[in-house]
Amino acid sequence: MPRIAIVDNEKLKDIQQKRYIASICPVNRTGNECIKVEEDGKLTIDEHLCTGCGICPKAAPNAIKIINLPEELTTKPIHRYGENKFVLYSVPTPTVGKVTGILGVNGIGKSTAIKVLASVITPNFGDWTMHEAGYDSLISYFKGTEAQGFFEKLRDKQIKVAYKPQQVDLIPKTTKGKVIDLLKKVDEKNALKKISGELELNEILNNEISEISGGELQRVAIAATVLKEANLYIFDEPTSYLDIKQRIRISKFIKSLINEDSSVLVVEHDLIILDYIAELVHLMYGKEDAYGIVSGVKPVRNGINVYLSGYIKEENVRFRDSTIKFAEKPPVKKKHAKEVITSWKEVEKKLGNFELKAHSGSIHKDEIIGILGENGIGKTTFVKILAGVLKEDKGGISQKIRVSYKPQYLEVSDQLVVDALKTAFQKYENQIIHPLNIVPLSLKPLNELSGGELQKVAIAHCLQHDADLYLLDEPSAYLDSEQRLVLSKVIRDFIEHKGASALIVDHDLLFVDYISDKLIVFEGKPAVSGSVAGPFEMEEGMNKFLKELGITLRRDPETNRPRVNKLDSRLDREQKEKGRHYYT
């Protein structure tokens, strides 16, 4: 059986431990050198000699993985980062005249795959000692497939690629000056005025790049990509940092790039947005931080449903043990309201030129309330008032309750995860630690965690405290689509177990719909004024919010997941005529 060995030498720093691991290897004991401690101190594993006995992973579970590959996987890799490091098998193929999505968990190689297509990474076909593997090697590798034609056109300069990377927060570290100066440098179409207007960048053109927000950086990065002369546009997570209204607007904008000569590739974790923006989709599966495989292309609806099922029938591959299901919510029956745990009345707060108003509302025991609204409209301010972090100027809050608050932006230090989550490890191992897969992070300092890892730790840190009300600000940020659905179940089960309540601020519409009992909707003008409406029952709140967005939702008949109706389609028109933007 083919297998790969992954070794993280950063987590395996003790030379004595490395020598011990080498000494207990059965193959080493026969006189062959399967596990070796190199002269530079690194531990390496010879995959050809490895028998997959499982002894070394038990000795260093956080640092060593021995993975048996599917028997059907006979092709050699596209790219490998080094000895005992991540391996990518195959790449997605753009389709002319279409937006093609890429869907998979974090650490499965999505960014690596599109970097190969964008010529950012030169593939080495598993031989990391190679320095170059030109287009002819790629063409030969993909002979007889659609990818062969793609790389032939790329070689012959018939395809020109414009690529927006994933980590837009790194832009200020590499680029200085004003936004307008950056966009002028890349404007090959002489379309800066048009594009900056469509992406609502006019008000920040003269701002320093180092001073703009994450959402503004995202839109600047999209503008810089689109201003280049290209016929293949690649967007790696184009909606992170954006609110729901901006996500819909950006989706429409990206779809408008398509014509008979162009194509678009998009990596996206928001399943509603991916479904809305793409016509086709590749699934990526494998083992996180070990290897990734790209599936054949599928129509987007079928592809997302297959992803939720965890089984690709055509390739006979099961990549998840369980199916992700969406329960069709029955009509809410009037019932005796549970006790009110906190309420507010005529609350006002002024911060600089921004003013927030909340007339009246209340939160009951055992409720999870979703909060929807644009960026800069007061959601975080309102949550901080409820949490007692900010004091209201007028009005009152009956705050005789215990509150645990996870802020939007996460603070880091050199504290170890296991120390930060001491209570969670002691009391909530089964409810929080294991479902969020935090054990492998336990001995890492907070300042060495990725965005997704830090997010999971921050959520666990919030939930480990005894409270009547848990306030979580953007808990789905940095998490992949599967982690978001797991998280929603963790929060719901935990709140039910504790007999507490929760407020969830988020921009992933599917996540909010999946987790919420009720909704609070924010309206107003970003950075100027915001007003708080609700809590509403789900149908009333969603109708109010979706009407403002100008979209309608239906349920997929196979999985019950929410889908955005195509604008001006028969179903879209019918639902709008009936005033039912949200499915019933």
C-alpha positions in Angstrom: 0.0 0.0 0.0 1.4 3.4 -0.9 2.0 5.7 2.1 3.6 9.0 2.9 5.3 10.2 6.1 4.9 13.7 7.4 7.4 15.0 10.0 7.1 18.4 11.7 10.6 19.0 13.1 9.5 22.3 14.6 7.4 20.3 17.1 10.2 17.7 17.6 13.1 19.7 18.9 14.5 17.3 21.6 17.4 15.4 19.9 17.2 12.7 22.6 13.5 12.1 21.7 14.5 11.9 18.0 17.1 9.3 18.7 14.7 7.3 20.9 12.1 7.3 18.0 14.8 6.0 15.6 15.7 3.3 18.2 12.2 1.9 18.5 11.5 1.6 14.7 11.2 -2.1 13.9 12.8 -1.6 10.4 15.8 0.1 12.0 16.2 -2.8 14.4 16.6 -5.1 11.3 19.6 -3.1 10.3 17.9 -0.9 7.6 17.7 2.8 8.2 14.0 3.8 7.9 14.1 6.6 10.5 17.2 8.7 10.6 18.5 11.7 12.6 20.4 13.7 10.0 23.6 15.7 10.6 21.6 18.9 10.9 19.4 17.3 13.6 16.3 16.8 11.5 14.5 13.5 11.8 13.6 11.9 8.4 11.6 8.8 7.5 12.2 6.8 4.3 8.7 6.2 2.9 9.9 3.2 0.8 11.1 1.3 3.9 8.3 2.3 6.2 5.9 -0.5 7.0 3.2 1.7 8.5 3.5 -0.1 11.9 2.3 3.1 13.7 4.9 3.0 16.5 6.6 6.4 15.7 3.3 8.4 15.5 2.4 7.1 19.0 5.8 8.3 20.2 5.3 11.8 18.8 1.6 12.2 17.9 1.8 15.9 17.3 4.9 15.7 15.1 4.7 12.5 13.0 2.0 11.3 10.7 2.2 8.0 8.7 -0.7 8.0 6.1 -1.8 5.2 3.9 -2.8 6.6 0.6 -5.9 5.3 -1.4 -5.0 2.2 -3.4 -6.4 3.9 -6.5 -3.8 6.7 -6.2 -1.2 5.6 -8.8 -0.2 9.0 -10.2 2.9 10.7 -9.0 2.5 14.0 -7.2 2.3 17.4 -8.8 4.3 19.1 -6.0 6.0 18.3 -2.7 7.4 20.9 -0.4 10.3 18.8 0.8 11.2 15.5 2.4 8.4 14.3 4.7 6.3 17.4 3.9 3.0 18.2 2.3 2.2 16.5 -1.1 -0.3 17.8 -3.8 -1.8 15.4 -6.3 -3.4 16.9 -9.4 -4.7 20.5 -10.0 -8.1 22.0 -10.8 -8.8 23.0 -14.4 -10.4 26.4 -15.3 -13.3 26.3 -17.8 -13.6 29.1 -20.3 -16.7 31.2 -19.9 -17.4 29.8 -16.4 -16.6 30.6 -12.7 -15.1 27.4 -11.2 -15.0 27.0 -7.4 -12.6 25.0 -5.3 -14.0 23.6 -2.0 -12.1 21.8 0.7 -10.9 22.0 4.3 -7.9 24.2 5.5 -4.5 22.6 5.0 -5.6 20.4 2.1 -3.6 22.2 -0.6 -6.1 24.6 -2.3 -3.7 27.6 -2.2 -0.9 25.4 -3.4 -3.0 24.1 -6.4 -3.9 27.6 -7.6 -0.4 28.9 -7.1 0.7 26.2 -9.6 -1.9 27.4 -12.1 -0.8 31.0 -11.5 2.9 30.1 -12.0 3.7 31.3 -8.5 4.9 27.8 -7.6 7.0 25.8 -10.1 5.8 22.2 -9.5 8.5 19.6 -8.8 6.5 16.4 -9.3 7.5 15.1 -5.9 11.2 15.6 -6.4 12.0 18.5 -4.1 15.6 18.5 -5.2 14.5 19.8 -8.7 14.9 23.5 -9.4 12.7 23.8 -12.4 10.0 21.8 -14.2 9.0 23.9 -17.2 5.7 23.9 -19.1 6.7 20.9 -21.3 7.0 18.7 -18.2 3.5 19.8 -17.1 2.1 19.2 -20.6 3.6 15.8 -20.7 2.3 15.0 -17.2 -1.3 16.0 -18.1 -1.3 14.4 -21.6 -4.7 13.5 -22.7 -6.6 15.7 -20.1 -8.1 19.2 -20.2 -5.2 20.4 -18.1 -2.8 19.6 -21.0 -4.6 22.2 -23.2 -4.5 24.7 -20.4 -0.8 24.5 -19.8 -0.1 24.5 -23.6 -2.0 27.8 -23.8 -0.2 29.1 -20.7 3.2 28.2 -22.3 2.2 29.9 -25.6 1.0 33.0 -23.7 -2.6 32.6 -24.9 -3.6 32.6 -21.3 -2.5 35.4 -19.0 -3.2 34.9 -15.3 -4.1 37.5 -12.6 -4.0 36.2 -9.1 -5.3 37.5 -5.8 -3.6 35.7 -2.9 -5.3 34.6 0.3 -3.5 36.7 2.9 -4.4 40.3 2.1 -3.4 41.3 5.6 0.2 40.9 4.4 -0.1 43.6 1.8 0.8 46.5 4.1 4.0 44.6 5.0 5.2 44.6 1.4 3.6 47.6 -0.1 3.8 51.2 1.1 2.1 54.4 0.0 -1.4 55.4 -0.9 -4.1 53.1 -2.3 -4.3 55.1 -5.5 -0.6 54.7 -6.1 -0.8 50.9 -5.8 -3.7 50.7 -8.2 -2.2 53.1 -10.8 0.9 50.8 -10.9 -1.1 47.7 -11.9 -3.8 49.4 -14.1 -3.2 47.8 -17.4 -6.7 48.4 -18.6 -6.9 52.1 -17.9 -10.0 51.3 -15.8 -9.1 52.5 -12.3 -12.0 55.0 -12.1 -14.5 52.4 -13.2 -13.3 49.6 -11.0 -12.8 51.7 -7.9 -16.3 53.0 -8.3 -17.8 49.4 -8.6 -15.8 48.2 -5.6 -16.6 51.4 -3.5 -13.0 52.4 -3.1 -13.3 56.1 -4.0 -13.4 57.3 -0.4 -10.1 55.5 0.5 -8.0 56.1 -2.6 -5.9 58.7 -0.9 -5.5 56.7 2.3 -2.3 55.0 3.3 -2.3 51.2 2.7 -1.1 50.7 6.2 -4.2 52.4 7.6 -7.1 50.7 5.9 -9.2 47.9 7.3 -9.2 44.3 6.5 -12.4 44.6 4.3 -10.9 47.6 2.5 -7.6 45.7 1.9 -9.6 42.8 0.4 -11.4 45.1 -2.0 -8.2 46.8 -3.0 -6.6 43.4 -3.6 -9.5 42.4 -5.8 -9.3 45.7 -7.7 -5.5 45.3 -8.2 -6.2 41.8 -9.7 -8.9 42.9 -12.0 -7.0 45.9 -13.3 -4.5 43.6 -14.9 -4.9 42.4 -18.5 -5.8 38.8 -18.1 -8.2 36.1 -19.3 -7.9 33.9 -16.2 -8.6 35.5 -12.8 -7.8 33.5 -9.7 -9.3 34.7 -6.3 -8.2 32.9 -3.1 -10.8 33.6 -0.5 -12.2 36.9 -1.9 -14.9 37.4 0.7 -12.9 37.1 4.0 -13.2 40.4 6.1 -16.3 41.4 4.1 -19.9 41.7 5.4 -22.8 39.9 3.7 -23.9 42.8 1.6 -20.3 43.2 0.3 -20.0 39.5 -0.3 -23.1 39.6 -2.6 -21.8 42.7 -4.4 -18.3 41.2 -4.8 -19.8 37.9 -6.1 -21.8 39.8 -8.8 -18.7 41.7 -9.7 -16.5 38.6 -10.1 -19.3 36.9 -12.2 -19.3 40.0 -14.5 -15.6 39.2 -15.4 -16.8 36.1 -17.4 -17.0 36.2 -21.2 -16.4 33.8 -24.0 -12.6 34.3 -23.7 -12.1 34.4 -19.9 -12.4 32.1 -16.9 -12.4 32.5 -13.1 -11.2 30.2 -10.3 -12.4 31.0 -6.8 -11.5 29.4 -3.4 -14.3 30.1 -1.0 -15.5 28.7 2.4 -18.9 30.5 2.6 -21.1 27.8 1.0 -23.9 30.2 0.1 -21.5 32.5 -1.6 -19.7 29.7 -3.4 -23.0 28.3 -4.6 -24.0 31.8 -5.8 -20.8 32.8 -7.5 -19.7 29.5 -9.2 -21.2 27.3 -11.9 -18.7 24.4 -11.5 -16.7 23.2 -8.5 -13.7 20.9 -7.8 -13.6 19.2 -4.4 -10.3 18.7 -2.6 -9.8 15.9 -0.1 -7.0 14.0 1.6 -5.4 14.7 5.0 -4.9 18.1 6.4 -1.2 19.3 6.3 -0.2 15.9 4.7 -1.6 15.5 1.2 -4.4 16.8 -1.1 -6.2 15.4 -4.1 -8.4 17.4 -6.6 -11.6 15.7 -7.7 -13.1 15.9 -11.2 -15.2 19.0 -11.9 -18.9 19.0 -11.0 -21.9 21.3 -11.4 -21.8 23.5 -8.2 -25.1 22.3 -6.7 -24.1 18.6 -7.1 -20.5 19.3 -6.0 -21.6 21.0 -2.7 -24.1 18.2 -2.0 -21.4 15.6 -2.6 -19.0 17.5 -0.3 -21.7 17.5 2.5 -22.2 13.8 2.0 -18.5 13.0 2.4 -18.5 10.5 -0.5 -17.5 10.9 -4.1 -19.3 8.1 -5.9 -17.5 8.4 -9.3 -14.1 8.1 -7.7 -15.3 5.7 -4.9 -13.7 7.9 -2.2 -15.1 8.5 1.2 -13.3 11.5 2.7 -15.4 12.0 5.8 -17.0 9.5 8.2 -20.3 11.3 8.5 -22.8 13.3 6.4 -23.5 16.9 7.2 -27.2 17.4 7.3 -29.5 20.4 7.5 -32.7 19.9 9.4 -35.7 21.5 7.8 -36.9 23.8 10.5 -40.6 23.4 11.2 -42.8 26.5 11.6 -42.2 28.0 15.1 -45.2 27.3 17.3 -46.2 29.8 19.9 -45.1 28.6 23.3 -44.7 29.8 26.7 -41.6 32.1 26.7 -38.7 31.1 28.9 -37.4 33.5 31.5 -35.8 36.8 30.3 -32.2 36.8 31.3 -31.4 40.4 30.1 -33.1 43.2 28.2 -32.5 46.7 26.9 -34.6 49.8 26.4 -33.8 53.1 24.5 -30.1 52.5 24.6 -27.9 55.1 22.8 -24.1 55.3 22.4 -22.0 57.8 20.5 -18.5 57.0 19.5 -16.8 59.9 17.6 -19.1 60.6 14.6 -20.9 57.3 14.9 -24.2 56.9 16.8 -26.0 53.7 17.8 -29.6 53.3 18.9 -31.4 50.2 20.3 -35.0 50.8 21.2 -36.1 47.7 23.2 -35.4 44.0 23.2 -34.8 41.0 25.4 -32.9 37.7 25.4 -34.5 34.6 26.9 -32.9 31.6 28.5 -31.8 28.8 26.1 -31.8 31.1 23.0 -29.2 31.5 20.3 -29.6 34.8 18.6 -27.8 35.6 15.3 -26.8 39.2 14.6 -26.8 40.4 10.9 -25.7 43.7 9.4 -23.0 45.5 7.5 -19.6 46.3 8.7 -19.2 49.6 10.6 -22.9 49.7 11.7 -22.5 49.1 15.4 -22.7 45.3 15.9 -19.5 45.1 17.9 -20.4 48.2 19.8 -23.7 46.7 20.8 -22.1 43.4 21.9 -19.6 45.3 24.0 -22.4 47.3 25.7 -24.1 44.0 26.6 -20.8 42.6 27.8 -20.2 45.6 30.0 -17.0 46.5 28.0 -18.6 49.8 26.9 -21.0 51.9 29.0 -24.2 53.2 27.2 -24.8 57.0 27.1 -28.5 56.7 27.5 -31.1 54.0 28.3 -30.6 50.9 30.4 -29.6 47.3 30.3 -30.9 44.9 33.0 -27.4 43.3 33.3 -27.7 41.2 36.4 -26.1 38.2 34.5 -22.7 36.7 34.0 -21.3 37.4 30.5 -18.5 35.7 28.6 -17.3 37.6 25.5 -15.2 36.6 22.5 -14.1 39.8 20.7 -13.8 40.2 16.9 -10.1 40.6 16.9 -8.0 38.0 18.8 -5.2 38.9 21.1 -2.0 36.8 21.1 0.8 36.1 23.6 3.4 33.5 24.4 1.1 31.7 26.7 0.6 28.0 25.8 -2.8 26.9 24.6 -3.1 24.3 27.4 -2.7 27.1 30.0 -5.1 29.4 28.3 -7.7 26.6 28.2 -7.0 25.1 31.6 -10.7 25.0 32.6 -11.8 23.6 29.2 -9.3 20.8 29.4 -10.4 20.0 32.9 -14.2 20.3 32.5 -15.2 20.3 28.8 -12.9 17.9 27.0 -15.8 16.1 25.2 -18.0 19.2 24.7 -15.3 21.6 23.4 -11.7 20.3 23.2 -12.1 17.2 21.1 -14.8 18.4 18.7 -12.8 21.6 17.9 -9.6 19.4 17.5 -7.6 21.5 20.0 -5.5 18.7 21.5 -2.8 18.9 18.7 -2.5 22.6 19.5 -2.1 22.2 23.3 1.6 22.8 23.6 1.8 25.6 21.1 2.1 29.3 22.2 -0.8 31.5 21.1 1.5 33.7 19.0 2.5 30.7 16.8 -1.1 29.7 15.9 -2.6 30.2 12.5 -5.8 32.4 12.1 -8.1 29.3 12.2 -6.3 27.7 15.1 -6.4 31.0 17.1 -10.1 31.3 16.4 -10.9 27.9 17.8 -8.9 28.6 20.9 -10.6 32.0 21.4 -14.0 30.3 21.1 -13.0 27.6 23.6 -11.7 30.3 25.9 -15.0 32.1 25.8 -17.1 28.9 26.3 -15.0 27.6 29.2 -16.2 30.4 31.6 -19.4 30.0 33.5 -21.9 32.5 32.1 -25.6 33.1 31.5 -24.9 34.8 28.1 -22.1 34.0 25.7 -21.2 36.7 23.2 -19.2 35.6 20.1 -18.1 38.2 17.6 -17.4 36.6 14.1 -16.6 33.1 15.3 -16.5 31.7 11.8 -13.7 33.9 10.5 -10.6 32.0 9.3 -12.5 28.6 9.6 -13.2 26.4 6.6 -16.7 25.4 5.6 -16.6 22.1 7.5 -15.2 23.7 10.7 -18.0 26.2 10.6 -20.6 23.5 10.6 -18.8 21.6 13.3 -18.5 24.8 15.4 -22.3 25.5 15.1 -23.1 22.1 16.5 -20.5 22.6 19.3 -22.0 25.9 20.3 -25.6 24.7 20.1 -24.9 21.5 22.1 -22.9 23.5 24.7 -25.5 26.2 25.2 -28.2 23.5 25.6 -26.0 21.6 28.1 -25.3 24.8 30.1 -28.9 26.1 30.0 -27.5 29.4 28.9 -28.0 31.8 25.9 -25.7 33.1 23.2 -25.5 36.1 20.8 -23.6 35.3 17.5 -22.3 38.1 15.2 -21.3 36.6 11.8 -21.2 37.3 8.1 -21.7 33.7 6.9 -25.4 33.5 6.2 -25.5 29.7 6.2 -23.7 29.6 9.5 -26.1 32.1 11.0 -29.1 30.3 9.6 -27.8 27.0 10.8 -27.2 28.0 14.4 -29.8 30.7 15.2 -33.2 30.5 17.0 -33.9 34.2 16.4 -32.3 37.2 14.7 -31.3 40.8 15.5 -30.9 42.9 12.4 -28.8 46.1 12.2 -29.7 48.9 9.8 -28.3 52.3 9.1 -25.3 53.9 7.4 -21.8 52.4 8.0 -19.5 54.7 10.1 -22.4 57.2 10.6 -25.4 55.6 12.4 -26.8 52.2 13.3 -30.1 51.0 14.7 -30.9 47.7 16.4 -34.1 45.9 15.4 -35.3 42.7 17.1 -34.9 40.0 18.2 -37.2 38.6 15.5 -38.4 35.0 14.9 -36.2 33.6 12.1 -38.6 34.1 9.2 -39.4 37.7 10.0 -35.8 38.6 10.7 -34.4 36.9 7.6 -37.2 38.4 5.4 -36.3 41.9 6.7 -32.6 41.3 6.1 -32.8 39.6 2.7 -35.2 42.2 1.3 -32.5 44.8 2.0 -29.9 42.6 0.2 -32.3 42.1 -2.7 -31.9 38.3 -2.7 -34.2 35.3 -2.0 -33.3 31.9 -0.5 -34.7 28.5 -1.1 -33.9 25.1 0.4 -32.0 22.5 -1.6 -34.4 19.5 -2.0 -31.6 17.0 -1.4 -29.8 18.4 1.6 -32.1 21.2 2.9 -29.2 23.6 2.8 -30.1 27.3 1.9 -29.3 28.4 -1.7 -29.6 31.9 -3.2 -32.1 32.0 -6.1 -30.7 33.3 -9.4 -31.6 37.0 -9.7 -34.9 37.5 -11.7 -35.4 33.7 -12.0 -39.0 32.5 -11.8 -38.6 31.4 -8.1 -36.9 34.7 -7.2 -39.7 36.7 -8.7 -42.4 34.6 -7.1 -40.9 34.8 -3.6 -40.4 38.6 -3.9 -44.0 39.0 -5.1 -45.2 37.1 -2.0 -42.8 39.0 0.3 -41.1 35.7 1.2 -37.4 36.3 0.7 -36.7 33.5 3.2 -37.8 30.0 2.6 -40.6 28.6 4.8 
